[in-house]
Amino acid sequence: MRAIFWLVLLLLIGFAVRKKIRNRAQSLEREARRTEANPMRDMNAATPEAMVCCAKCQTYVPISEAIVREQQYYCCAAHATPT
Ligand SMILES: [Zn+2]
């Protein structure tokens, strides 16, 4: 009778461990698939935006906010305007 008790206990532990391992593998797989679907998301979070120097006042501005004129970057429209 005691042997059956231990056998059942071992089986239950075995099932629990196997379920836990499967859950972890599934969540890892889900995470990998999410990153695969949008690889730029994590990259954007890690990589800061490129900064460019204003040709007039030497202020650094993000490249998305910079104004480009004659292949030079400017911080604002006033500096981009030729004087
Ligand atoms: Zn400037």
PDB file of the backbone (N, CA, C, O) and the ligand in Angstrom, with CONECT records:
HET     ZN  A 101       1
ATOM      1  N   MET A   1       0.839  -1.212   0.000  1.00  0.00           N
ATOM      2  CA  MET A   1       0.000   0.000   0.000  1.00  0.00           C
ATOM      3  C   MET A   1       0.867   1.252   0.000  1.00  0.00           C
ATOM      4  O   MET A   1       0.576   2.232  -0.687  1.00  0.00           O
ATOM      5  N   ARG A   2       1.936   1.197   0.786  1.00  0.00           N
ATOM      6  CA  ARG A   2       2.823   2.346   0.875  1.00  0.00           C
ATOM      7  C   ARG A   2       3.512   2.587  -0.473  1.00  0.00           C
ATOM      8  O   ARG A   2       3.711   3.732  -0.878  1.00  0.00           O
ATOM      9  N   ALA A   3       3.872   1.503  -1.160  1.00  0.00           N
ATOM     10  CA  ALA A   3       4.528   1.628  -2.459  1.00  0.00           C
ATOM     11  C   ALA A   3       3.630   2.352  -3.460  1.00  0.00           C
ATOM     12  O   ALA A   3       4.113   3.160  -4.252  1.00  0.00           O
ATOM     13  N   ILE A   4       2.339   2.071  -3.429  1.00  0.00           N
ATOM     14  CA  ILE A   4       1.390   2.733  -4.343  1.00  0.00           C
ATOM     15  C   ILE A   4       1.328   4.229  -4.049  1.00  0.00           C
ATOM     16  O   ILE A   4       1.289   5.057  -4.959  1.00  0.00           O
ATOM     17  N   PHE A   5       1.320   4.556  -2.751  1.00  0.00           N
ATOM     18  CA  PHE A   5       1.289   5.974  -2.355  1.00  0.00           C
ATOM     19  C   PHE A   5       2.483   6.722  -2.957  1.00  0.00           C
ATOM     20  O   PHE A   5       2.326   7.789  -3.550  1.00  0.00           O
ATOM     21  N   TRP A   6       3.689   6.139  -2.791  1.00  0.00           N
ATOM     22  CA  TRP A   6       4.888   6.797  -3.317  1.00  0.00           C
ATOM     23  C   TRP A   6       4.879   6.883  -4.837  1.00  0.00           C
ATOM     24  O   TRP A   6       5.327   7.865  -5.429  1.00  0.00           O
ATOM     25  N   LEU A   7       4.353   5.825  -5.452  1.00  0.00           N
ATOM     26  CA  LEU A   7       4.279   5.805  -6.914  1.00  0.00           C
ATOM     27  C   LEU A   7       3.386   6.936  -7.426  1.00  0.00           C
ATOM     28  O   LEU A   7       3.737   7.639  -8.374  1.00  0.00           O
ATOM     29  N   VAL A   8       2.215   7.100  -6.779  1.00  0.00           N
ATOM     30  CA  VAL A   8       1.277   8.164  -7.173  1.00  0.00           C
ATOM     31  C   VAL A   8       1.910   9.532  -6.942  1.00  0.00           C
ATOM     32  O   VAL A   8       1.801  10.427  -7.780  1.00  0.00           O
ATOM     33  N   LEU A   9       2.575   9.683  -5.793  1.00  0.00           N
ATOM     34  CA  LEU A   9       3.218  10.966  -5.475  1.00  0.00           C
ATOM     35  C   LEU A   9       4.266  11.318  -6.539  1.00  0.00           C
ATOM     36  O   LEU A   9       4.317  12.448  -7.024  1.00  0.00           O
ATOM     37  N   LEU A  10       5.104  10.330  -6.894  1.00  0.00           N
ATOM     38  CA  LEU A  10       6.134  10.569  -7.907  1.00  0.00           C
ATOM     39  C   LEU A  10       5.513  10.951  -9.251  1.00  0.00           C
ATOM     40  O   LEU A  10       6.002  11.843  -9.944  1.00  0.00           O
ATOM     41  N   LEU A  11       4.427  10.261  -9.606  1.00  0.00           N
ATOM     42  CA  LEU A  11       3.754  10.570 -10.868  1.00  0.00           C
ATOM     43  C   LEU A  11       3.236  12.004 -10.872  1.00  0.00           C
ATOM     44  O   LEU A  11       3.380  12.726 -11.858  1.00  0.00           O
ATOM     45  N   LEU A  12       2.625  12.410  -9.742  1.00  0.00           N
ATOM     46  CA  LEU A  12       2.090  13.775  -9.648  1.00  0.00           C
ATOM     47  C   LEU A  12       3.204  14.811  -9.776  1.00  0.00           C
ATOM     48  O   LEU A  12       3.061  15.810 -10.481  1.00  0.00           O
ATOM     49  N   ILE A  13       4.318  14.558  -9.082  1.00  0.00           N
ATOM     50  CA  ILE A  13       5.453  15.485  -9.164  1.00  0.00           C
ATOM     51  C   ILE A  13       5.978  15.540 -10.595  1.00  0.00           C
ATOM     52  O   ILE A  13       6.292  16.607 -11.121  1.00  0.00           O
ATOM     53  N   GLY A  14       6.065  14.369 -11.206  1.00  0.00           N
ATOM     54  CA  GLY A  14       6.533  14.302 -12.594  1.00  0.00           C
ATOM     55  C   GLY A  14       5.658  15.107 -13.532  1.00  0.00           C
ATOM     56  O   GLY A  14       6.155  15.829 -14.397  1.00  0.00           O
ATOM     57  N   PHE A  15       4.338  14.979 -13.356  1.00  0.00           N
ATOM     58  CA  PHE A  15       3.421  15.738 -14.206  1.00  0.00           C
ATOM     59  C   PHE A  15       3.573  17.232 -13.977  1.00  0.00           C
ATOM     60  O   PHE A  15       3.587  18.020 -14.922  1.00  0.00           O
ATOM     61  N   ALA A  16       3.687  17.618 -12.687  1.00  0.00           N
ATOM     62  CA  ALA A  16       3.789  19.040 -12.367  1.00  0.00           C
ATOM     63  C   ALA A  16       5.039  19.652 -12.984  1.00  0.00           C
ATOM     64  O   ALA A  16       4.996  20.743 -13.553  1.00  0.00           O
ATOM     65  N   VAL A  17       6.168  18.925 -12.861  1.00  0.00           N
ATOM     66  CA  VAL A  17       7.430  19.431 -13.405  1.00  0.00           C
ATOM     67  C   VAL A  17       7.353  19.545 -14.920  1.00  0.00           C
ATOM     68  O   VAL A  17       7.805  20.526 -15.511  1.00  0.00           O
ATOM     69  N   ARG A  18       6.766  18.513 -15.540  1.00  0.00           N
ATOM     70  CA  ARG A  18       6.681  18.525 -16.996  1.00  0.00           C
ATOM     71  C   ARG A  18       5.810  19.690 -17.493  1.00  0.00           C
ATOM     72  O   ARG A  18       6.107  20.320 -18.508  1.00  0.00           O
ATOM     73  N   LYS A  19       4.717  19.958 -16.743  1.00  0.00           N
ATOM     74  CA  LYS A  19       3.821  21.046 -17.121  1.00  0.00           C
ATOM     75  C   LYS A  19       4.547  22.390 -17.013  1.00  0.00           C
ATOM     76  O   LYS A  19       4.401  23.265 -17.867  1.00  0.00           O
ATOM     77  N   LYS A  20       5.329  22.527 -15.947  1.00  0.00           N
ATOM     78  CA  LYS A  20       6.057  23.773 -15.729  1.00  0.00           C
ATOM     79  C   LYS A  20       7.071  24.009 -16.852  1.00  0.00           C
ATOM     80  O   LYS A  20       7.189  25.118 -17.372  1.00  0.00           O
ATOM     81  N   ILE A  21       7.798  22.952 -17.217  1.00  0.00           N
ATOM     82  CA  ILE A  21       8.794  23.070 -18.289  1.00  0.00           C
ATOM     83  C   ILE A  21       8.111  23.458 -19.600  1.00  0.00           C
ATOM     84  O   ILE A  21       8.607  24.302 -20.347  1.00  0.00           O
ATOM     85  N   ARG A  22       6.961  22.825 -19.865  1.00  0.00           N
ATOM     86  CA  ARG A  22       6.250  23.117 -21.111  1.00  0.00           C
ATOM     87  C   ARG A  22       5.773  24.573 -21.124  1.00  0.00           C
ATOM     88  O   ARG A  22       5.853  25.248 -22.150  1.00  0.00           O
ATOM     89  N   ASN A  23       5.275  25.052 -19.974  1.00  0.00           N
ATOM     90  CA  ASN A  23       4.825  26.446 -19.892  1.00  0.00           C
ATOM     91  C   ASN A  23       5.966  27.409 -20.170  1.00  0.00           C
ATOM     92  O   ASN A  23       5.794  28.404 -20.874  1.00  0.00           O
ATOM     93  N   ARG A  24       7.128  27.109 -19.613  1.00  0.00           N
ATOM     94  CA  ARG A  24       8.275  27.995 -19.812  1.00  0.00           C
ATOM     95  C   ARG A  24       8.683  27.992 -21.281  1.00  0.00           C
ATOM     96  O   ARG A  24       8.952  29.050 -21.851  1.00  0.00           O
ATOM     97  N   ALA A  25       8.731  26.817 -21.897  1.00  0.00           N
ATOM     98  CA  ALA A  25       9.103  26.718 -23.313  1.00  0.00           C
ATOM     99  C   ALA A  25       8.116  27.495 -24.175  1.00  0.00           C
ATOM    100  O   ALA A  25       8.507  28.154 -25.138  1.00  0.00           O
ATOM    101  N   GLN A  26       6.826  27.414 -23.822  1.00  0.00           N
ATOM    102  CA  GLN A  26       5.809  28.122 -24.602  1.00  0.00           C
ATOM    103  C   GLN A  26       5.980  29.631 -24.479  1.00  0.00           C
ATOM    104  O   GLN A  26       5.874  30.348 -25.474  1.00  0.00           O
ATOM    105  N   SER A  27       6.244  30.120 -23.270  1.00  0.00           N
ATOM    106  CA  SER A  27       6.369  31.565 -23.112  1.00  0.00           C
ATOM    107  C   SER A  27       7.634  32.069 -23.796  1.00  0.00           C
ATOM    108  O   SER A  27       7.641  33.174 -24.339  1.00  0.00           O
ATOM    109  N   LEU A  28       8.707  31.277 -23.778  1.00  0.00           N
ATOM    110  CA  LEU A  28       9.922  31.661 -24.490  1.00  0.00           C
ATOM    111  C   LEU A  28       9.661  31.726 -25.978  1.00  0.00           C
ATOM    112  O   LEU A  28      10.120  32.638 -26.666  1.00  0.00           O
ATOM    113  N   GLU A  29       8.913  30.744 -26.469  1.00  0.00           N
ATOM    114  CA  GLU A  29       8.594  30.688 -27.894  1.00  0.00           C
ATOM    115  C   GLU A  29       7.746  31.882 -28.293  1.00  0.00           C
ATOM    116  O   GLU A  29       7.949  32.485 -29.347  1.00  0.00           O
ATOM    117  N   ARG A  30       6.779  32.216 -27.422  1.00  0.00           N
ATOM    118  CA  ARG A  30       5.902  33.353 -27.701  1.00  0.00           C
ATOM    119  C   ARG A  30       6.725  34.642 -27.760  1.00  0.00           C
ATOM    120  O   ARG A  30       6.520  35.477 -28.641  1.00  0.00           O
ATOM    121  N   GLU A  31       7.648  34.796 -26.821  1.00  0.00           N
ATOM    122  CA  GLU A  31       8.490  35.991 -26.784  1.00  0.00           C
ATOM    123  C   GLU A  31       9.341  36.074 -28.050  1.00  0.00           C
ATOM    124  O   GLU A  31       9.493  37.147 -28.634  1.00  0.00           O
ATOM    125  N   ALA A  32       9.897  34.928 -28.472  1.00  0.00           N
ATOM    126  CA  ALA A  32      10.730  34.901 -29.675  1.00  0.00           C
ATOM    127  C   ALA A  32       9.909  35.281 -30.892  1.00  0.00           C
ATOM    128  O   ALA A  32      10.381  36.005 -31.769  1.00  0.00           O
ATOM    129  N   ARG A  33       8.669  34.788 -30.944  1.00  0.00           N
ATOM    130  CA  ARG A  33       7.818  35.092 -32.092  1.00  0.00           C
ATOM    131  C   ARG A  33       7.465  36.578 -32.115  1.00  0.00           C
ATOM    132  O   ARG A  33       7.392  37.182 -33.185  1.00  0.00           O
ATOM    133  N   ARG A  34       7.245  37.168 -30.939  1.00  0.00           N
ATOM    134  CA  ARG A  34       6.909  38.583 -30.863  1.00  0.00           C
ATOM    135  C   ARG A  34       8.079  39.423 -31.375  1.00  0.00           C
ATOM    136  O   ARG A  34       7.877  40.374 -32.130  1.00  0.00           O
ATOM    137  N   THR A  35       9.278  39.081 -30.975  1.00  0.00           N
ATOM    138  CA  THR A  35      10.459  39.817 -31.413  1.00  0.00           C
ATOM    139  C   THR A  35      10.671  39.641 -32.907  1.00  0.00           C
ATOM    140  O   THR A  35      11.074  40.571 -33.605  1.00  0.00           O
ATOM    141  N   GLU A  36      10.391  38.423 -33.393  1.00  0.00           N
ATOM    142  CA  GLU A  36      10.555  38.133 -34.812  1.00  0.00           C
ATOM    143  C   GLU A  36       9.580  38.957 -35.646  1.00  0.00           C
ATOM    144  O   GLU A  36       9.928  39.455 -36.716  1.00  0.00           O
ATOM    145  N   ALA A  37       8.342  39.095 -35.137  1.00  0.00           N
ATOM    146  CA  ALA A  37       7.314  39.824 -35.870  1.00  0.00           C
ATOM    147  C   ALA A  37       7.670  41.294 -35.986  1.00  0.00           C
ATOM    148  O   ALA A  37       7.322  41.933 -36.979  1.00  0.00           O
ATOM    149  N   ASN A  38       8.355  41.842 -34.992  1.00  0.00           N
ATOM    150  CA  ASN A  38       8.697  43.262 -35.014  1.00  0.00           C
ATOM    151  C   ASN A  38      10.125  43.450 -34.505  1.00  0.00           C
ATOM    152  O   ASN A  38      10.328  43.889 -33.373  1.00  0.00           O
ATOM    153  N   PRO A  39      11.100  43.122 -35.325  1.00  0.00           N
ATOM    154  CA  PRO A  39      12.486  43.176 -34.845  1.00  0.00           C
ATOM    155  C   PRO A  39      12.963  44.595 -34.569  1.00  0.00           C
ATOM    156  O   PRO A  39      13.911  44.787 -33.808  1.00  0.00           O
ATOM    157  N   MET A  40      12.323  45.593 -35.175  1.00  0.00           N
ATOM    158  CA  MET A  40      12.768  46.973 -34.995  1.00  0.00           C
ATOM    159  C   MET A  40      12.381  47.520 -33.620  1.00  0.00           C
ATOM    160  O   MET A  40      12.999  48.461 -33.124  1.00  0.00           O
ATOM    161  N   ARG A  41      11.351  46.922 -33.006  1.00  0.00           N
ATOM    162  CA  ARG A  41      10.848  47.462 -31.759  1.00  0.00           C
ATOM    163  C   ARG A  41      11.931  47.501 -30.683  1.00  0.00           C
ATOM    164  O   ARG A  41      12.165  48.537 -30.061  1.00  0.00           O
ATOM    165  N   ASP A  42      12.592  46.353 -30.470  1.00  0.00           N
ATOM    166  CA  ASP A  42      13.624  46.304 -29.444  1.00  0.00           C
ATOM    167  C   ASP A  42      14.850  47.106 -29.849  1.00  0.00           C
ATOM    168  O   ASP A  42      15.518  47.710 -29.009  1.00  0.00           O
ATOM    169  N   MET A  43      15.135  47.105 -31.131  1.00  0.00           N
ATOM    170  CA  MET A  43      16.298  47.827 -31.622  1.00  0.00           C
ATOM    171  C   MET A  43      16.120  49.323 -31.394  1.00  0.00           C
ATOM    172  O   MET A  43      17.054  50.011 -30.981  1.00  0.00           O
ATOM    173  N   ASN A  44      14.904  49.826 -31.669  1.00  0.00           N
ATOM    174  CA  ASN A  44      14.638  51.251 -31.478  1.00  0.00           C
ATOM    175  C   ASN A  44      14.757  51.642 -30.022  1.00  0.00           C
ATOM    176  O   ASN A  44      15.237  52.729 -29.701  1.00  0.00           O
ATOM    177  N   ALA A  45      14.327  50.770 -29.153  1.00  0.00           N
ATOM    178  CA  ALA A  45      14.394  51.077 -27.738  1.00  0.00           C
ATOM    179  C   ALA A  45      15.846  51.150 -27.271  1.00  0.00           C
ATOM    180  O   ALA A  45      16.177  51.926 -26.375  1.00  0.00           O
ATOM    181  N   ALA A  46      16.708  50.341 -27.880  1.00  0.00           N
ATOM    182  CA  ALA A  46      18.095  50.274 -27.439  1.00  0.00           C
ATOM    183  C   ALA A  46      18.963  51.334 -28.105  1.00  0.00           C
ATOM    184  O   ALA A  46      19.921  51.817 -27.503  1.00  0.00           O
ATOM    185  N   THR A  47      18.632  51.702 -29.357  1.00  0.00           N
ATOM    186  CA  THR A  47      19.491  52.616 -30.101  1.00  0.00           C
ATOM    187  C   THR A  47      18.960  54.036 -29.993  1.00  0.00           C
ATOM    188  O   THR A  47      17.822  54.293 -30.386  1.00  0.00           O
ATOM    189  N   PRO A  48      19.758  54.968 -29.468  1.00  0.00           N
ATOM    190  CA  PRO A  48      19.309  56.354 -29.432  1.00  0.00           C
ATOM    191  C   PRO A  48      19.337  56.956 -30.826  1.00  0.00           C
ATOM    192  O   PRO A  48      20.051  56.477 -31.707  1.00  0.00           O
ATOM    193  N   GLU A  49      18.561  58.002 -31.018  1.00  0.00           N
ATOM    194  CA  GLU A  49      18.494  58.637 -32.325  1.00  0.00           C
ATOM    195  C   GLU A  49      19.804  59.361 -32.614  1.00  0.00           C
ATOM    196  O   GLU A  49      20.443  59.911 -31.717  1.00  0.00           O
ATOM    197  N   ALA A  50      20.185  59.347 -33.890  1.00  0.00           N
ATOM    198  CA  ALA A  50      21.421  60.016 -34.301  1.00  0.00           C
ATOM    199  C   ALA A  50      21.285  61.519 -34.097  1.00  0.00           C
ATOM    200  O   ALA A  50      20.230  62.098 -34.354  1.00  0.00           O
ATOM    201  N   MET A  51      22.352  62.137 -33.639  1.00  0.00           N
ATOM    202  CA  MET A  51      22.350  63.581 -33.419  1.00  0.00           C
ATOM    203  C   MET A  51      23.221  64.225 -34.493  1.00  0.00           C
ATOM    204  O   MET A  51      24.254  63.681 -34.883  1.00  0.00           O
ATOM    205  N   VAL A  52      22.789  65.390 -34.961  1.00  0.00           N
ATOM    206  CA  VAL A  52      23.581  66.125 -35.955  1.00  0.00           C
ATOM    207  C   VAL A  52      23.851  67.519 -35.413  1.00  0.00           C
ATOM    208  O   VAL A  52      23.111  68.037 -34.576  1.00  0.00           O
ATOM    209  N   CYS A  53      24.917  68.107 -35.904  1.00  0.00           N
ATOM    210  CA  CYS A  53      25.373  69.399 -35.423  1.00  0.00           C
ATOM    211  C   CYS A  53      24.857  70.503 -36.347  1.00  0.00           C
ATOM    212  O   CYS A  53      24.971  70.399 -37.568  1.00  0.00           O
ATOM    213  N   CYS A  54      24.295  71.548 -35.766  1.00  0.00           N
ATOM    214  CA  CYS A  54      23.836  72.697 -36.556  1.00  0.00           C
ATOM    215  C   CYS A  54      25.053  73.393 -37.160  1.00  0.00           C
ATOM    216  O   CYS A  54      26.035  73.660 -36.467  1.00  0.00           O
ATOM    217  N   ALA A  55      24.978  73.681 -38.452  1.00  0.00           N
ATOM    218  CA  ALA A  55      26.111  74.293 -39.146  1.00  0.00           C
ATOM    219  C   ALA A  55      26.337  75.733 -38.699  1.00  0.00           C
ATOM    220  O   ALA A  55      27.422  76.286 -38.881  1.00  0.00           O
ATOM    221  N   LYS A  56      25.305  76.335 -38.116  1.00  0.00           N
ATOM    222  CA  LYS A  56      25.438  77.746 -37.718  1.00  0.00           C
ATOM    223  C   LYS A  56      25.842  77.912 -36.251  1.00  0.00           C
ATOM    224  O   LYS A  56      26.788  78.641 -35.951  1.00  0.00           O
ATOM    225  N   CYS A  57      25.137  77.245 -35.340  1.00  0.00           N
ATOM    226  CA  CYS A  57      25.394  77.478 -33.915  1.00  0.00           C
ATOM    227  C   CYS A  57      26.033  76.269 -33.220  1.00  0.00           C
ATOM    228  O   CYS A  57      26.312  76.329 -32.023  1.00  0.00           O
ATOM    229  N   GLN A  58      26.267  75.173 -33.951  1.00  0.00           N
ATOM    230  CA  GLN A  58      26.923  73.968 -33.423  1.00  0.00           C
ATOM    231  C   GLN A  58      26.111  73.283 -32.323  1.00  0.00           C
ATOM    232  O   GLN A  58      26.671  72.534 -31.523  1.00  0.00           O
ATOM    233  N   THR A  59      24.818  73.528 -32.272  1.00  0.00           N
ATOM    234  CA  THR A  59      23.949  72.827 -31.328  1.00  0.00           C
ATOM    235  C   THR A  59      23.608  71.465 -31.905  1.00  0.00           C
ATOM    236  O   THR A  59      23.326  71.340 -33.097  1.00  0.00           O
ATOM    237  N   TYR A  60      23.635  70.439 -31.049  1.00  0.00           N
ATOM    238  CA  TYR A  60      23.275  69.093 -31.505  1.00  0.00           C
ATOM    239  C   TYR A  60      21.769  68.901 -31.396  1.00  0.00           C
ATOM    240  O   TYR A  60      21.167  69.147 -30.350  1.00  0.00           O
ATOM    241  N   VAL A  61      21.178  68.458 -32.493  1.00  0.00           N
ATOM    242  CA  VAL A  61      19.732  68.197 -32.525  1.00  0.00           C
ATOM    243  C   VAL A  61      19.502  66.796 -33.088  1.00  0.00           C
ATOM    244  O   VAL A  61      20.305  66.310 -33.884  1.00  0.00           O
ATOM    245  N   PRO A  62      18.401  66.138 -32.677  1.00  0.00           N
ATOM    246  CA  PRO A  62      18.076  64.815 -33.270  1.00  0.00           C
ATOM    247  C   PRO A  62      17.881  64.961 -34.781  1.00  0.00           C
ATOM    248  O   PRO A  62      17.326  65.954 -35.252  1.00  0.00           O
ATOM    249  N   ILE A  63      18.337  63.976 -35.521  1.00  0.00           N
ATOM    250  CA  ILE A  63      18.319  64.080 -36.987  1.00  0.00           C
ATOM    251  C   ILE A  63      16.896  64.247 -37.516  1.00  0.00           C
ATOM    252  O   ILE A  63      16.699  64.841 -38.576  1.00  0.00           O
ATOM    253  N   SER A  64      15.899  63.727 -36.788  1.00  0.00           N
ATOM    254  CA  SER A  64      14.510  63.857 -37.253  1.00  0.00           C
ATOM    255  C   SER A  64      14.004  65.289 -37.114  1.00  0.00           C
ATOM    256  O   SER A  64      13.069  65.687 -37.808  1.00  0.00           O
ATOM    257  N   GLU A  65      14.625  66.074 -36.206  1.00  0.00           N
ATOM    258  CA  GLU A  65      14.178  67.456 -35.996  1.00  0.00           C
ATOM    259  C   GLU A  65      15.045  68.443 -36.752  1.00  0.00           C
ATOM    260  O   GLU A  65      14.711  69.625 -36.824  1.00  0.00           O
ATOM    261  N   ALA A  66      16.154  67.982 -37.318  1.00  0.00           N
ATOM    262  CA  ALA A  66      17.073  68.880 -37.993  1.00  0.00           C
ATOM    263  C   ALA A  66      16.503  69.307 -39.351  1.00  0.00           C
ATOM    264  O   ALA A  66      15.736  68.578 -39.982  1.00  0.00           O
ATOM    265  N   ILE A  67      16.895  70.491 -39.773  1.00  0.00           N
ATOM    266  CA  ILE A  67      16.502  70.996 -41.093  1.00  0.00           C
ATOM    267  C   ILE A  67      17.727  70.870 -41.999  1.00  0.00           C
ATOM    268  O   ILE A  67      18.819  71.326 -41.657  1.00  0.00           O
ATOM    269  N   VAL A  68      17.526  70.244 -43.161  1.00  0.00           N
ATOM    270  CA  VAL A  68      18.641  70.016 -44.078  1.00  0.00           C
ATOM    271  C   VAL A  68      18.546  71.027 -45.212  1.00  0.00           C
ATOM    272  O   VAL A  68      17.506  71.166 -45.856  1.00  0.00           O
ATOM    273  N   ARG A  69      19.645  71.727 -45.441  1.00  0.00           N
ATOM    274  CA  ARG A  69      19.710  72.652 -46.570  1.00  0.00           C
ATOM    275  C   ARG A  69      21.125  72.610 -47.136  1.00  0.00           C
ATOM    276  O   ARG A  69      22.101  72.753 -46.400  1.00  0.00           O
ATOM    277  N   GLU A  70      21.226  72.416 -48.419  1.00  0.00           N
ATOM    278  CA  GLU A  70      22.519  72.329 -49.107  1.00  0.00           C
ATOM    279  C   GLU A  70      23.454  71.360 -48.401  1.00  0.00           C
ATOM    280  O   GLU A  70      24.614  71.678 -48.140  1.00  0.00           O
ATOM    281  N   GLN A  71      22.932  70.156 -48.090  1.00  0.00           N
ATOM    282  CA  GLN A  71      23.666  69.057 -47.470  1.00  0.00           C
ATOM    283  C   GLN A  71      24.271  69.429 -46.120  1.00  0.00           C
ATOM    284  O   GLN A  71      25.276  68.852 -45.702  1.00  0.00           O
ATOM    285  N   GLN A  72      23.655  70.395 -45.443  1.00  0.00           N
ATOM    286  CA  GLN A  72      24.098  70.728 -44.086  1.00  0.00           C
ATOM    287  C   GLN A  72      22.899  70.729 -43.164  1.00  0.00           C
ATOM    288  O   GLN A  72      21.777  71.005 -43.588  1.00  0.00           O
ATOM    289  N   TYR A  73      23.142  70.416 -41.893  1.00  0.00           N
ATOM    290  CA  TYR A  73      22.062  70.327 -40.919  1.00  0.00           C
ATOM    291  C   TYR A  73      21.983  71.623 -40.126  1.00  0.00           C
ATOM    292  O   TYR A  73      22.989  72.256 -39.808  1.00  0.00           O
ATOM    293  N   TYR A  74      20.734  71.991 -39.821  1.00  0.00           N
ATOM    294  CA  TYR A  74      20.499  73.180 -39.009  1.00  0.00           C
ATOM    295  C   TYR A  74      19.510  72.844 -37.905  1.00  0.00           C
ATOM    296  O   TYR A  74      18.676  71.952 -38.067  1.00  0.00           O
ATOM    297  N   CYS A  75      19.597  73.560 -36.769  1.00  0.00           N
ATOM    298  CA  CYS A  75      18.739  73.263 -35.623  1.00  0.00           C
ATOM    299  C   CYS A  75      17.351  73.842 -35.808  1.00  0.00           C
ATOM    300  O   CYS A  75      16.386  73.303 -35.265  1.00  0.00           O
ATOM    301  N   CYS A  76      17.222  74.926 -36.561  1.00  0.00           N
ATOM    302  CA  CYS A  76      15.924  75.571 -36.719  1.00  0.00           C
ATOM    303  C   CYS A  76      15.881  76.279 -38.070  1.00  0.00           C
ATOM    304  O   CYS A  76      16.899  76.423 -38.746  1.00  0.00           O
ATOM    305  N   ALA A  77      14.686  76.715 -38.447  1.00  0.00           N
ATOM    306  CA  ALA A  77      14.501  77.362 -39.751  1.00  0.00           C
ATOM    307  C   ALA A  77      15.294  78.664 -39.843  1.00  0.00           C
ATOM    308  O   ALA A  77      15.808  79.016 -40.904  1.00  0.00           O
ATOM    309  N   ALA A  78      15.386  79.387 -38.693  1.00  0.00           N
ATOM    310  CA  ALA A  78      16.091  80.668 -38.695  1.00  0.00           C
ATOM    311  C   ALA A  78      17.567  80.471 -39.061  1.00  0.00           C
ATOM    312  O   ALA A  78      18.146  81.283 -39.782  1.00  0.00           O
ATOM    313  N   HIS A  79      18.176  79.376 -38.554  1.00  0.00           N
ATOM    314  CA  HIS A  79      19.585  79.126 -38.863  1.00  0.00           C
ATOM    315  C   HIS A  79      19.763  78.559 -40.258  1.00  0.00           C
ATOM    316  O   HIS A  79      20.836  78.681 -40.850  1.00  0.00           O
ATOM    317  N   ALA A  80      18.715  77.939 -40.786  1.00  0.00           N
ATOM    318  CA  ALA A  80      18.790  77.367 -42.135  1.00  0.00           C
ATOM    319  C   ALA A  80      18.664  78.440 -43.202  1.00  0.00           C
ATOM    320  O   ALA A  80      19.081  78.245 -44.344  1.00  0.00           O
ATOM    321  N   THR A  81      18.084  79.581 -42.822  1.00  0.00           N
ATOM    322  CA  THR A  81      17.894  80.675 -43.773  1.00  0.00           C
ATOM    323  C   THR A  81      19.220  81.387 -44.012  1.00  0.00           C
ATOM    324  O   THR A  81      19.867  81.812 -43.055  1.00  0.00           O
ATOM    325  N   PRO A  82      19.635  81.526 -45.261  1.00  0.00           N
ATOM    326  CA  PRO A  82      20.919  82.208 -45.517  1.00  0.00           C
ATOM    327  C   PRO A  82      20.800  83.694 -45.181  1.00  0.00           C
ATOM    328  O   PRO A  82      19.777  84.323 -45.451  1.00  0.00           O
ATOM    329  N   THR A  83      21.847  84.237 -44.597  1.00  0.00           N
ATOM    330  CA  THR A  83      21.842  85.663 -44.213  1.00  0.00           C
ATOM    331  C   THR A  83      22.664  86.493 -45.169  1.00  0.00           C
ATOM    332  O   THR A  83      22.769  87.708 -44.999  1.00  0.00           O
TER     333      THR A  83
HETATM  334 ZN    ZN A 101      21.525  76.451 -34.982  1.00  0.00          ZN2+
END
